[in-house]
Structure formats: structure tokens, C-alpha cells
Amino acid sequence: MFVDITYFTEKLSSIFSELDSAYQALAEKYNGFSCSGCDDLCCSSVFLHFTLVEHFFLLEGFRSLPEEKRKEIIERSREYNLAYSKTSRPEVNLKLLCPLNYDNLCILYRYRPLGCRFYGLPGFMESPVKGRQEFKGCWRFEKIHGPSPEVKLDRTPFYRKVADLEKELRDRLRYYQRYKKTVAQMILDETNPDALVMRGYDIFEGY
């Protein structure tokens, strides 16, 4: 069975472009809020990612880097993953720069996952199961604009579009296992040919 992964990564890229535009439009309402001048680095927080389609998109960007840079990032990812595995409740307690962070900037910014894109501005999501969920802005946003902003980013359409795309991809691949990984773990999958063992596939065309 041949599955053209680029079909899915291109659709994800389009969804992310829509999200980036919505994020920037809201940021403008808050005096052009940005990360510029921030004393903290959100890239030192642990983010977990839950979709295969984001995995493939990130690795698409990773493979565009020069070989030496890829080797360096893989080594960084090993160090990050070791610290992650040794830390109790790492999602809360680990503060370590993402292996993709160079000079306080993401080297794969265009390919960064959904959680990284949402971070900073306050938002909400309407879930059919959990109802309305609220998300605070980052500490810098609250310091400037307070903890109770009037306007928030509606994450619902973007979560829904990514979820629909993920379902389509998983159905094509017949892959129904749970997925939960850090960026470092995504990168390390490049060194393990059995990291993503899909049932019922022969070749990932475009992957």
C-alpha cells in the first residue's frame, strides 16, 4: 500500500498558516504582543505532542537541514531525552531547552507543532466531551495585559481540522496506537527504523 505523506503534511501546513494568521491578528489587538524581549523561554518547558501528522511534518523540516546540523540535533535530543527519563513528572519539573532551539530561536520554526504555535496568547476550545476549556496566556502576557483578557484565541477550528486530518492519515496507515512524544523523541525516531511500525503498509511515498 502506498501512502503519499506529503499530501497530509501539505494540508497540515495550510492549517498552520491559517492558525498563524489568526494568532497574529489577535496579537495585534494586544499592542502587537510578541516574544521579543521575554526573559523566559517557553522552549524550556516540556510540550507533548499527540499526532502522527505533526510528527511527519516536523521530520520533513528536519530532513531539510544539513547533515552536520541533523547529527548535532540528534545528539541534543539524546541528552534531552535522558534528562526527561530521569526526571519525576518531567512535564512539570523539567526545565531544559528544546533541542531545536538555537540562540533562543527555533531552527524549525515553520515546522513547529501545534502546541508551540498556540503558546503565548490566551485561548479557549469548545469540546464535545469536556465542554469549554480555557487556556491562560503565558506569564509575560499576563504581566502586561492581566489574567482576565476579554478576547481569546478560539482554538476549536484548528484542533478540529488537525484531528480530522490525523484520523484520515491513521485510517490510511491503519495505525491506531496511542501517540505521545516530545520533539526530542520525534527526532530520535530518525535513528530507529522500528520507531513507527505501521500495520499493513509497505512504503511511505514522500516520507
Summary of the structure (lengths in Angstrom):
residues: 207
radius of gyration: 17.7
end to end distance: 13.5
largest distance: 52.8
contacts: 549
relative contact order: 0.23
helix: 51%
strand: 12%
